[in-house]
């Protein structure tokens, strides 16, 4: 299959509107939280905390890339989105349980719940994605 046939196949395939909206909202949220993490990283002096913020920023960049690929109808975006989502949620829930989030507990809970909800919603649309190679 040549590239012209692949582009025609992509154009013919219509994604559900809900998946497109979820992808756009997820991309906006990932950029917003990633920028917050970069801002916080710039304020840190301890190397480990700086490393942690940079890793979290990278995770949100991966979530953005995954959401962008899902917006384009690619099933590979689902895995790229879900792996950092699961890791961030585990770390966030553990930090809530340990009591490390006392100052921003509401934000941490809302962030964790919203990421879980988006993961569930994306899972429901998973079958609408195709393995499209470019």
C-alpha angles and dihedrals in degrees: 000000000000126000094261091057090047092052090048090051091051092048092051093052112086120200121215114263091236092059092050092050092047090049093050093047091048092050091050092048093046092052091046095049091041090055090049089052091049090049091050091047090056090056096052127098100180111090096219094051090047090051090049093052091048091050091049090049089052090050091054090048088055090049089052092051091048092050090048091052091048089050087057090050099254117145091206087071090066092063093042088053099042101048096061089037092059093044093049092047093050092049093044095049091047090051090050092050092047091050097244091129099061096126096046102024094135093052092047093050094046091047093049094046093047092050090050091049092050090049091053092047092049089049090057090055095043094103091056091065122088134210097250117172121200 
